């Protein structure tokens, strides 16, 4: 098609043709998933051992630590983005890595956002495991590691919930990825640091509401799909 | 031989139990009797090497686990089984629960191999698990989920979990406190079977009838001290300590008759000796235990 048409007319003519270029949507979905899944995976690797250690040991300041983690669930994402931007900016401690406006910086900020909910919910799940289970695992000859594994296994549904909460927080936030990622797409329309949320924000601001709504639908479908997968995995363990 | 010598145990404010000396040889059943909250569980936890005594020593065949390295302590701890009052079953199948003690005793590579094999279906520990479940009358329940068991079945499964790895000493904390007479009889028969296999058993109970039925020796725990220890018959018929005598007599009367009156009357434990309960003559025949349990509850 050589004659340029008004985009709305073009989409009417083309029927089901998407209101943007090929590759745009898949690249945004890829960036969204890549950033959020990596951030949540790293966060889970850190949060779960910390939550189990805190949940299974008594020490001074435990309540304070729990309060701090719970407070972290309410961190405003733009403030986290700003803080991460300072850290990765040229003058910041991670300046030499040149992470400004990269996916890695976005992973870092989503890691900071996802860690408190994952830690707090895992901690609650671990603390909720019956003392009798810990006593039994120890009395039956389990080492500290065995006891921790038994408790983890008992808390698996709570931990699945924690991971889902962290993922929900990460994939749905706009503020920090906008600040540290910059919402960049190339001249070819392929996303570099544009996620579904920042794309929706941009499209809506520019008045392309149908594109924004389509992207919103894709985001909802992604979150739903991840929920189904995690609940399936969690529910399938050992049954 | 598991032996506690002058053991004391404190939790923050003052000792819970003190000057405890008790021992159990293989093939012997020792009952620790006393009212609830008197320190029976604390004593059992100490005997299970779950908690270092604040004073005194606990030894298994002469070795003090708190005087040796962590590996040796673990090895000693693994020769002792403890069954808690609360079943504390894992959220898994009954078989997987009973298998737990065997599983943690294997190396990580063996456990990985077992995990892979269990995906295919076969499992090397099935024999020991089946034996333990049969001992508590749960042979048919191996594949059921632990959450679907009744209270009595859960307590029996918890017992089977400790039997599966064939400990030298078995510590039972109120193993039948929530059980009906039939389940109680099954557990008491399992205790007798363990004794016959040469396992030393310490059973903490507030049920005098049970102590007389299952135990070779009895120890009375009151106010954090063992005030009377000896062969069961002598402890029950002719206790030296006057408090033990009052406790045994009072407890027996109010368990077999009306509950104690808390206001205006005598305190429990002060009933006259003439109102003593008579114990059933049958001990340790399998029908007898059930009959005695039924009589006790009825």
Interface residues (C-beta under 8 A of the other chain):
Chain A: X130 X131 X132 X133 X135 X136 X137 X138 X139 X140 X141 X142 X143 X146 X150 X153 X154 X238 X239
Chain B: X48 X50 X74 X77 X78 X81 X82 X83 X84 X86 X87 X88 X89 X90 X91 X92 X96 X100 X101 X104 X105 X145 X158 X161 X162 X165
